[in-house]
Amino acid sequence: MTRSTVAKLSENIWEKVGGKEGGTVSAIVASPGPSANRTIWAGTMAGMFTSNDNGRSWYITNNGLTSPYVQAVAVSPNYHEDKQVFTGAVNAGAFRSITAGSYWEKMEFWGTVPQVVCIAFSPNFAKDGVAFLGSEGDGVFKTVNRSKTWNAANVGLPDTSIQSILVLPNTESECSIICSVLDKGIFKSTDGAASWEPMGVDGLDGLTLQALASSPSHASNFRMFAGSETDGLWYCSDSGHTWIQANGLEGCAVNAISVSPRYESDFTLFAGTGEGGVFRSTDAGENWTRTTPAAESPSILSLVALADPSGETLVLAGTFEAGIIRSEDGGETWQSSNRGLSCQNWLCFAISPKVDDDGIMLAGGTSSGIFKSVDGGSTWSDPSDKVADLNVLDISISPSFESDKRALAATSEGLFDSRNGGDSWERIAEDIGDTELRSVAISPTFEHDRTILSGGLAGNAYLSTDGGATFTRVGYDFSEETVTDIAFSPNFEDDGTVFVGTIGSGLVTVHKSTDKAVSFRKWVQHPCETQWISLAIPPSYQSEEDVWFFAAESQVFKPARRLRQVWSGAHPSSRETAVLDLAVSPTDTNGEILFAASSNGVWRSDDGALNWEEINHGLGNKAVLQVIPSPTYLETRTIYLLGLGGEVWRYRDIPEKRTLKQTRATDYI
């Protein structure tokens, strides 16, 4: 990528550059009916993805979700009439879509927000409006009015940590349901979850069963199947009295079970395991063999088997970290199927000062290590072994990167340093050790002052003035709150100013030092329960004027012009939109141009955060984690962003050629 390439970008429209495809897929379901008009949904650690071509390609459908960590999805049996899909997300309860997943609305629960881990519809949902949710810690919930209201249904259950839930087929007035309870086996209800009683006590009592399935009808050969956390798969042919352990899966963690769409003729099932990929049974679950190659069998978390018009069975398996694998021949052969499926757990993103010429970007996240791109984000190399499984919370690139190739990463196991442009990493700073760090920053005048500042939990912050050779703990405890962002004054070598943002105790706080991080004082405090704060110091910053910005929750804060200790907060978007990152134009001498990355896309201000303009045209992933203007922004007008899941987008920002919109003075609080 060169400046001439950037100059050819379309104006005022986001272009998806690429990203790291694949990731963790925790749930996968398909609409009922023939493949010609089938829709498939994948719940991931980066939200919801949808496929309309039988899983060959995917696109993100997160609109309305307030948590990206989806762990349960179910589709209405009357989908072709009602277009309803339910999903559960970590720390956010459950959501419903009545538009095939294009928009999600949050479901309401009285007095609690359950951690929904499984969902099941009544087969007669079109008539009875009944569905069930299983939660981790709050038990089973039931709706009788198509999710308008939910009520707990736990009478007879010994514990409220539900692992899986299954509505049995061919039920009429009152649903027959089974559910599995953590360490307590399976329980059954024959009165629509009004009461529960244990089932299969002799074989399953004490087991954690995390996957349930049954044959599709109550014919003479009806069977139920249960996958356990540690003891393989069990089957039952006598209404739940006797459970038999299947052969071939002993000792395996069975995370998912899917019944062949032609089960009544082929007696085939598929099982996804934690240790050994996908297994298949062709004798109604009694004996199992592995279908994925032994050397290429990732951990399987979710699974669906579907009828293909050719007469074969299409199988899609969601994996831990490897995305989706796909078989078009009933499990005989497998291929990766991740086109468009970027569901990496990335949290941070950094670009080279010469990114428009060298194309170098670095990214990292939860249990994923540090990735590198040399083509502006189109493709990414895998992390080196030393950092492959690290939780990476922040990355800082040296301002002299072109010559010194330095980059630093704040991780859950201390500070890591690269001196070859991110190709390899070593843990440094014995004084820090394996302390969990959340932020790191390199001085903009690093070549002269050699200053690095890093911080993390319990108010711990560490300062180096010799380029990282040694670190000393800053003698200020930051109220023992978590240090989540650090920003230097562009004139740090002269004015010694550095800002530190912390979270904790229902507050976000910005601490300021004017003596090169030797001492600090609290400068601004704002009450909120957010888990992040973002600082933005304009290149025009002068200590006398003291104009700078920070973002928390849904607001961007700036100092009042005449009263420097009075701060006002503006909402770039709605009050429900989380502002996740704030950036200033690195070459704007007036310090007025800002960009906000949010859960509702990217917003731009050209008057110092007073008014904001939405710049989301063409952006297919509005969950934006980070936005970074090019270091040569005033020349190239290029902006880069990291979208949820690991997508990289770029934009050529030409405000004078955009359609004029009426701006509004934002409400101030």
C-alpha positions in Angstrom: 0.0 0.0 0.0 1.3 3.4 -1.0 0.1 7.0 -0.8 -1.0 6.7 -4.4 -3.2 3.8 -3.4 -4.7 5.7 -0.6 -5.3 8.7 -2.9 -7.5 6.4 -5.2 -9.9 5.6 -2.3 -13.5 6.6 -2.9 -14.4 9.7 -1.0 -16.6 9.6 2.1 -17.4 5.9 2.0 -15.9 3.2 4.2 -14.1 0.4 2.5 -13.5 -2.9 4.2 -9.8 -3.6 3.9 -9.8 -7.1 5.4 -9.1 -8.5 8.8 -8.4 -11.8 10.5 -11.1 -14.3 9.6 -12.2 -17.0 11.9 -12.5 -17.0 15.7 -14.7 -18.6 18.3 -18.2 -19.7 17.2 -20.3 -20.7 20.3 -23.7 -21.3 18.6 -25.0 -22.1 15.1 -28.6 -22.6 13.9 -30.5 -22.7 10.6 -34.0 -21.8 9.6 -36.3 -24.7 8.9 -37.1 -25.8 5.3 -35.3 -26.3 2.0 -31.8 -25.0 1.4 -32.9 -22.7 -1.4 -34.2 -20.1 1.0 -32.3 -21.2 4.1 -30.7 -18.7 6.5 -28.0 -19.7 9.0 -26.9 -17.8 12.1 -23.6 -18.1 14.0 -23.3 -16.7 17.5 -19.7 -15.7 18.2 -17.5 -13.8 20.6 -17.9 -10.9 18.2 -21.7 -10.9 17.9 -24.0 -12.4 15.3 -23.2 -13.4 11.8 -25.6 -14.5 9.1 -25.2 -16.6 5.9 -27.7 -16.9 3.0 -25.6 -19.3 1.0 -25.5 -22.4 3.2 -22.5 -21.3 5.2 -20.1 -20.5 2.4 -19.9 -16.8 3.4 -21.0 -14.6 6.3 -21.8 -11.0 7.2 -22.2 -9.4 10.6 -25.7 -8.7 11.9 -25.2 -7.0 15.3 -27.6 -4.1 15.0 -29.2 -3.7 18.5 -27.1 -6.1 20.4 -25.6 -4.6 23.5 -23.1 -7.4 24.2 -20.9 -9.0 21.5 -20.5 -12.3 23.4 -23.3 -14.5 22.0 -23.5 -17.9 23.5 -27.0 -19.1 22.5 -29.2 -18.9 19.4 -32.5 -20.5 18.4 -34.9 -20.0 15.5 -38.7 -20.1 15.6 -40.2 -23.3 14.1 -42.6 -20.9 12.4 -39.7 -18.8 11.0 -40.9 -18.5 7.4 -44.0 -16.7 8.8 -42.7 -14.8 11.8 -39.0 -14.4 11.0 -38.2 -14.7 14.7 -34.8 -15.6 16.1 -33.8 -15.5 19.8 -30.3 -15.1 21.2 -28.5 -14.8 24.5 -25.5 -12.7 25.2 -23.1 -12.5 28.1 -24.1 -9.8 30.7 -26.9 -8.6 28.5 -29.7 -11.2 28.9 -31.6 -12.2 25.8 -32.6 -10.5 22.5 -35.3 -11.1 19.9 -35.3 -10.4 16.2 -38.5 -10.3 14.1 -36.6 -9.3 11.0 -34.5 -12.5 10.4 -31.7 -11.1 12.5 -31.2 -7.7 10.8 -32.1 -6.0 14.0 -32.2 -7.2 17.6 -34.4 -5.9 20.5 -33.6 -6.6 24.1 -36.1 -8.8 26.1 -37.2 -7.6 29.5 -36.9 -9.6 32.7 -38.3 -8.7 36.1 -35.6 -8.0 38.7 -32.7 -9.7 36.9 -30.6 -9.9 33.8 -30.0 -13.7 33.3 -26.9 -15.2 31.8 -28.7 -17.0 29.0 -26.8 -20.1 27.8 -29.5 -22.1 26.0 -32.9 -21.4 24.3 -35.7 -23.7 23.1 -39.0 -23.1 21.3 -42.2 -25.0 21.6 -42.9 -27.0 18.4 -46.3 -25.3 18.4 -44.9 -21.8 18.9 -47.1 -20.4 16.1 -50.1 -21.2 18.3 -49.0 -21.3 21.9 -46.2 -18.6 21.9 -44.2 -20.8 24.3 -40.4 -20.7 24.5 -37.8 -21.4 27.2 -34.5 -20.0 28.3 -31.9 -21.7 30.4 -29.5 -19.5 32.4 -26.4 -19.8 34.4 -27.5 -18.9 37.9 -31.1 -18.0 37.5 -32.6 -21.3 36.2 -35.2 -21.7 33.6 -37.5 -18.9 32.2 -40.7 -19.4 30.3 -42.7 -17.2 28.0 -46.3 -17.9 26.9 -46.7 -14.7 24.8 -43.8 -14.8 22.3 -41.2 -13.2 24.6 -43.2 -10.2 25.8 -42.8 -11.4 29.4 -40.7 -14.1 31.0 -41.3 -15.9 34.3 -39.0 -18.2 36.3 -39.9 -21.9 36.1 -37.6 -23.7 38.6 -39.9 -25.7 40.9 -38.2 -29.0 41.6 -34.8 -28.1 40.2 -31.9 -28.6 42.7 -29.8 -25.8 41.2 -30.2 -22.8 38.9 -27.2 -23.3 36.7 -28.8 -24.7 33.5 -26.5 -26.2 30.9 -28.9 -27.2 28.1 -32.7 -27.3 27.4 -34.7 -29.4 24.9 -38.4 -29.4 24.1 -39.3 -33.0 23.1 -41.0 -33.5 19.7 -44.7 -34.2 19.0 -46.0 -32.5 22.2 -49.4 -31.0 22.1 -51.1 -28.9 24.8 -48.4 -28.9 27.6 -44.8 -29.2 26.5 -42.6 -32.0 27.6 -39.1 -30.6 28.3 -35.8 -31.9 29.6 -33.0 -29.7 30.9 -29.6 -30.5 32.3 -28.3 -28.9 35.6 -24.7 -28.4 36.5 -23.3 -31.5 38.3 -26.9 -32.8 38.8 -27.8 -34.7 35.6 -31.1 -34.3 33.7 -34.5 -33.2 34.8 -37.9 -33.6 33.0 -41.1 -31.6 33.0 -44.4 -32.9 31.5 -46.4 -29.8 32.5 -44.7 -27.1 30.5 -42.0 -26.4 33.1 -44.5 -25.9 36.0 -42.5 -28.5 37.9 -39.5 -30.7 37.3 -38.3 -34.1 38.5 -35.0 -36.0 38.0 -34.6 -38.4 35.1 -32.0 -41.1 34.6 -30.8 -41.0 38.2 -29.0 -44.3 38.0 -26.8 -43.4 35.0 -26.5 -39.6 34.9 -26.8 -38.3 38.5 -23.8 -36.1 39.3 -22.8 -35.5 35.7 -22.7 -32.1 33.9 -24.5 -32.6 30.6 -24.0 -29.7 28.2 -25.7 -30.9 25.1 -29.1 -32.5 24.6 -30.8 -33.9 21.5 -33.5 -36.3 20.4 -34.7 -38.2 17.3 -37.2 -36.0 15.4 -40.4 -37.8 16.3 -42.0 -40.1 18.9 -41.8 -43.2 16.7 -41.1 -46.6 18.0 -37.4 -45.9 17.7 -37.4 -42.7 19.6 -34.2 -41.8 21.4 -32.7 -39.1 23.5 -29.0 -38.1 23.6 -26.9 -36.3 26.2 -23.4 -35.1 25.8 -21.4 -34.8 29.0 -18.5 -32.5 30.1 -16.2 -35.4 30.9 -17.8 -38.7 30.1 -18.7 -38.8 26.5 -22.2 -39.3 25.1 -25.2 -41.2 26.6 -28.4 -42.4 24.9 -31.8 -43.5 26.2 -34.6 -45.5 24.5 -37.1 -45.8 27.3 -38.4 -42.3 28.1 -35.5 -41.4 30.3 -35.3 -44.4 32.7 -32.2 -46.1 31.4 -29.1 -44.3 29.9 -26.3 -46.1 28.2 -22.9 -44.7 27.5 -22.0 -44.8 23.8 -18.8 -46.4 22.4 -16.1 -44.3 20.9 -16.5 -41.1 22.9 -15.5 -42.2 26.4 -13.6 -39.5 28.3 -14.5 -36.8 25.7 -16.2 -33.5 26.4 -19.2 -33.5 24.1 -20.2 -29.9 23.6 -22.8 -30.2 20.8 -25.0 -32.9 19.2 -26.9 -32.6 15.9 -29.3 -35.2 14.4 -29.2 -35.9 10.7 -32.2 -34.4 8.8 -32.8 -37.9 7.5 -32.4 -39.6 10.8 -35.4 -41.9 10.4 -33.8 -43.5 7.5 -30.0 -43.2 8.1 -29.9 -43.2 11.9 -27.0 -40.7 11.8 -25.9 -38.2 14.4 -23.0 -35.9 14.7 -21.2 -34.8 17.9 -18.8 -32.0 18.5 -16.1 -32.6 21.1 -13.7 -30.4 23.0 -10.7 -32.6 22.3 -11.1 -34.3 19.0 -13.3 -32.5 16.4 -16.5 -34.0 15.0 -17.6 -37.6 15.5 -20.3 -39.4 13.6 -22.7 -42.3 14.5 -24.6 -44.3 11.9 -26.4 -46.6 14.3 -28.6 -44.2 16.3 -25.8 -43.0 18.7 -24.5 -46.4 19.9 -21.0 -46.3 18.3 -19.0 -43.3 17.2 -16.0 -42.6 15.0 -14.1 -39.4 14.3 -14.8 -37.7 10.9 -12.4 -34.8 11.0 -8.7 -35.6 10.4 -7.0 -36.4 13.7 -4.2 -33.8 13.1 -6.8 -31.1 12.1 -9.5 -31.5 14.7 -10.2 -28.3 16.5 -12.3 -28.0 19.6 -16.0 -27.9 18.5 -18.5 -25.8 20.4 -21.5 -25.8 18.1 -22.9 -28.0 15.4 -25.8 -28.2 12.9 -26.6 -30.9 10.3 -28.8 -29.9 7.3 -30.4 -31.5 4.3 -28.6 -30.7 1.0 -30.6 -30.9 -2.3 -28.0 -33.3 -3.7 -29.1 -35.9 -1.1 -26.0 -35.4 1.0 -25.9 -34.0 4.5 -24.4 -30.5 5.0 -22.7 -30.2 8.4 -21.4 -26.9 9.9 -19.3 -26.9 13.0 -18.4 -23.9 15.1 -15.0 -24.1 16.7 -12.9 -22.5 19.4 -10.7 -19.9 17.7 -10.8 -21.6 14.2 -14.2 -20.3 13.0 -16.5 -22.6 11.1 -15.6 -25.9 9.4 -18.0 -27.2 6.7 -18.7 -30.6 5.2 -20.9 -31.1 2.1 -20.8 -34.9 2.2 -22.0 -35.9 5.7 -18.6 -35.5 7.4 -16.4 -37.3 4.9 -14.4 -34.2 4.0 -14.1 -30.8 5.7 -13.1 -27.3 4.7 -12.7 -24.0 6.5 -15.7 -21.8 5.8 -14.8 -18.3 7.2 -15.3 -15.9 4.3 -16.6 -12.7 6.0 -16.6 -14.3 9.4 -14.2 -12.1 11.4 -14.9 -13.0 15.0 -11.6 -12.5 16.7 -11.4 -11.4 20.3 -9.3 -8.3 19.3 -9.3 -5.4 21.7 -6.5 -3.1 20.5 -5.0 -1.8 17.3 -1.9 0.3 16.4 -0.6 1.7 13.1 2.9 2.6 12.0 3.7 6.3 11.7 4.4 5.5 8.0 1.3 3.2 7.6 0.3 4.8 4.2 3.7 3.7 2.9 4.7 0.5 4.8 1.2 -0.8 5.6 2.2 -2.0 9.1 -0.5 -2.6 11.7 -0.5 -4.5 15.0 -3.5 -5.9 16.8 -4.2 -8.0 19.9 -6.9 -9.2 22.2 -8.2 -11.7 24.7 -6.2 -15.0 24.7 -5.2 -14.3 21.1 -1.7 -12.8 21.2 -0.3 -10.1 18.9 -1.0 -10.1 15.1 0.8 -8.2 12.4 -0.2 -6.9 9.0 2.1 -5.4 6.4 -0.6 -4.6 3.8 -2.7 -2.1 5.6 -4.9 -4.7 7.4 -5.8 -6.9 4.4 -4.0 -10.0 5.8 -2.5 -10.8 9.1 0.3 -13.1 10.3 -0.2 -15.3 13.3 1.4 -14.5 16.6 4.8 -15.8 17.6 4.7 -18.7 20.1 5.8 -16.5 23.0 2.7 -14.3 22.8 0.2 -16.6 21.1 -2.2 -17.0 24.1 -1.7 -13.7 25.9 -4.4 -11.3 26.8 -3.2 -8.2 25.0 -4.9 -5.0 26.3 -2.9 -2.2 24.6 -0.2 -1.7 22.0 2.0 1.3 21.5 4.3 1.9 18.5 7.4 4.1 18.8 7.2 7.5 17.1 10.6 6.5 15.6 9.3 3.2 14.4 10.7 3.6 10.9 14.2 3.5 12.4 14.0 1.7 15.7 11.2 -0.8 15.0 10.0 -0.6 18.6 6.6 -1.6 19.8 5.3 -2.4 23.3 2.3 -4.4 24.4 0.5 -4.3 27.8 -0.6 -7.8 28.6 -2.1 -9.9 31.4 1.4 -11.2 32.0 3.5 -8.0 32.0 5.1 -5.8 29.4 6.3 -7.3 26.1 8.7 -5.6 23.7 9.4 -5.9 20.0 12.5 -4.5 18.3 11.8 -5.9 14.9 8.6 -4.3 13.9 6.3 -6.8 15.7 7.7 -9.9 14.2 8.8 -11.3 17.6 8.3 -10.3 21.2 10.1 -10.7 24.5 8.9 -9.9 28.0 10.9 -7.1 29.5 11.0 -5.2 32.8 11.8 -7.5 35.7 10.6 -4.7 38.0 7.1 -5.2 36.5 7.3 -9.0 36.2 4.0 -10.7 35.2 1.8 -7.9 36.7 -1.5 -7.6 34.7 -1.2 -4.4 32.6 -4.0 -2.6 30.8 -2.2 0.3 29.1 1.2 1.4 27.8 2.4 4.6 26.1 5.6 5.8 24.5 6.5 9.4 24.7 6.1 11.4 21.4 9.7 12.6 22.0 10.9 9.1 22.9 14.1 9.5 20.8 15.3 12.2 23.2 13.7 11.5 26.6 13.4 7.6 26.3 10.2 7.7 28.4 7.7 4.8 28.7 4.7 4.7 31.1 2.6 1.6 31.7 -0.2 0.8 34.2 -2.8 -1.8 35.2 -4.7 -3.2 38.2 -4.8 -1.8 41.7 -3.4 1.6 40.6 0.0 0.2 39.7 1.9 2.3 37.2 5.5 1.9 36.0 7.9 4.5 34.5 11.0 4.0 32.4 13.3 6.9 31.4 15.9 4.7 29.7 13.9 3.2 26.9 12.6 0.3 28.8 15.9 -1.0 30.2 14.6 -0.4 33.8 11.2 0.6 35.3 10.3 2.1 38.6 6.9 2.0 40.3 5.2 5.4 40.2 4.9 6.7 43.7 1.2 7.5 43.4 -1.5 4.9 43.9 -4.2 6.3 41.6 -6.7 5.5 44.4 -5.9 1.8 43.7 -8.1 2.0 40.6 -7.3 0.4 37.2 -5.1 2.3 34.9 -6.8 1.9 31.5 -5.4 4.7 29.3 -2.3 6.9 29.2 -1.6 9.9 26.9 1.4 12.2 26.7 1.5 15.9 25.8 2.9 16.3 22.2 5.4 18.7 23.9 6.3 16.2 26.7 10.0 16.8 26.5 9.4 20.5 27.3 6.2 20.6 29.4 6.5 17.2 31.2 2.7 16.7 30.9 1.2 13.2 30.9 -2.4 12.1 31.6 -3.6 8.9 33.1 -7.2 7.6 33.0 -8.5 5.2 35.6 -11.7 3.4 36.3 -13.2 2.0 39.6 -15.5 2.6 42.5 -18.2 4.0 40.2 -15.9 6.7 38.8 -13.7 7.5 35.9 -10.8 9.8 36.8 -8.1 11.6 34.9 -4.9 12.2 36.7 -2.4 14.7 35.5 1.4 15.1 35.9 3.4 18.1 34.9 6.8 16.8 36.1 7.3 13.8 33.7 5.2 11.3 35.7 7.1 11.8 39.0 3.9 13.1 40.7 0.2 13.3 39.8 -2.9 15.0 41.0 -6.6 14.2 40.3 -7.7 16.5 37.5 -11.2 15.4 36.5 -13.7 12.9 37.9 -17.0 11.6 36.5 -19.4 9.2 38.2 -20.2 6.2 36.0 -19.9 2.4 35.9 -18.0 2.1 32.6 -15.1 -0.3 32.0 -13.1 2.1 29.8 -11.9 5.7 29.4 -10.2 7.1 26.3 -7.9 10.2 26.3 -7.2 12.4 23.4 -4.5 15.2 23.5 -4.5 17.4 20.4 -1.2 18.2 18.6 -1.9 21.9 19.4 -2.0 21.2 23.2 -0.4 24.0 25.3 -0.1 23.7 29.0 -1.3 27.3 29.4 -4.5 26.6 27.4 -5.0 23.1 28.8 -7.5 22.0 26.1 -7.8 18.2 25.8 -10.6 15.6 25.7 -11.7 12.3 27.3 -14.5 9.9 26.6 -16.5 7.7 29.0 -19.8 5.8 28.6 -21.7 7.7 25.9 -20.0 11.1 26.2 -17.0 13.1 25.1 -15.8 15.6 27.7 -14.0 18.9 27.1 -13.0 21.8 29.4 -15.2 24.9 29.4 -13.3 27.7 27.6 -13.1 30.1 30.5 -13.3 27.8 33.4 -10.6 25.2 32.9 -11.7 23.1 35.9 -15.3 22.9 34.6 -16.0 20.1 32.2 -18.9 19.5 29.9 -20.0 16.2 28.2 -21.4 15.9 24.7 -23.1 12.9 23.2 -21.9 12.2 19.7 -24.8 9.8 19.2 -27.6 8.7 21.5 -27.3 8.3 25.2 -27.4 4.5 24.7 -24.4 4.6 22.4 -21.1 3.7 24.0 -18.1 5.8 23.0 -15.3 3.3 23.0 -12.3 5.3 21.6 -11.5 8.9 21.0 -8.8 10.2 18.5 -7.7 13.6 17.3 -6.2 14.5 14.0 -2.4 14.2 14.5 -1.6 17.1 12.2 -4.4 19.5 13.0 -2.7 22.7 14.4 -6.0 24.0 15.7 -6.9 20.8 17.7 -10.5 20.9 16.6 -10.9 17.7 14.6 -11.9 14.6 16.6 -13.1 11.2 15.8 -15.2 8.9 18.1 -15.4 5.2 17.7 -18.6 3.9 19.2 -21.1 1.0 19.3 -23.0 2.9 16.6 -20.1 3.6 14.2 -17.8 6.6 13.8 -18.6 10.2 14.5 -16.6 13.3 13.6 -16.4 16.8 15.1 -14.6 19.7 13.5 -15.3 22.2 16.3 -13.6 20.7 19.3 -16.4 18.2 20.3 -19.2 20.7 20.3 -21.2 19.2 17.4 -20.8 15.8 15.8 -21.5 14.3 12.4 -22.1 10.6 11.7 -19.7 9.3 9.1 -20.9 5.7 8.6 -21.7 5.5 4.9 -20.7 2.1 3.6 -19.7 0.8 7.1 -21.0 -2.8 7.5 -19.8 -3.2 11.0 -21.0 -0.4 13.3 -19.5 -1.9 16.4 -16.2 0.1 16.2 -13.5 -0.6 18.9 -10.9 1.9 17.7 -10.5 4.7 15.2 -7.1 6.1 14.2 -6.5 8.9 11.7 -3.5 8.4 9.5 -0.4 10.3 10.8 -0.5 12.2 7.5 -4.3 12.8 7.8 -4.2 16.4 6.5 -2.4 15.2 3.4 -4.1 11.8 2.7 -7.4 12.4 4.7 -7.3 8.7 5.6 -8.9 7.2 8.7 -8.5 3.6 9.8 -10.7 1.6 12.2 -10.8 -1.7 14.0 -14.3 -3.2 14.0 -15.6 -5.8 16.4 -14.3 -9.2 15.5 -11.1 -8.0 13.8 -12.3 -6.2 10.8 -10.2 -3.4 9.4 -11.8 -0.5 7.4 -10.5 2.7 5.9 -12.2 6.0 4.9 -11.1 9.0 2.9 -12.5 12.0 4.8 -13.5 14.9 2.5 -16.1 16.9 4.5 -16.6 19.6 1.9 -17.9 17.0 -0.5 -20.4 15.4 1.8 -24.1 16.2 1.7 -24.7 19.0 4.0 -26.6 18.0 7.1 -28.2 20.2 9.7 -26.0 20.0 12.8 -27.3 20.4 16.3 -25.7 21.8 19.4 -25.3 18.7 21.6 -26.9 18.5 25.0 -24.4 19.3 27.7 -24.5 17.8 31.2 
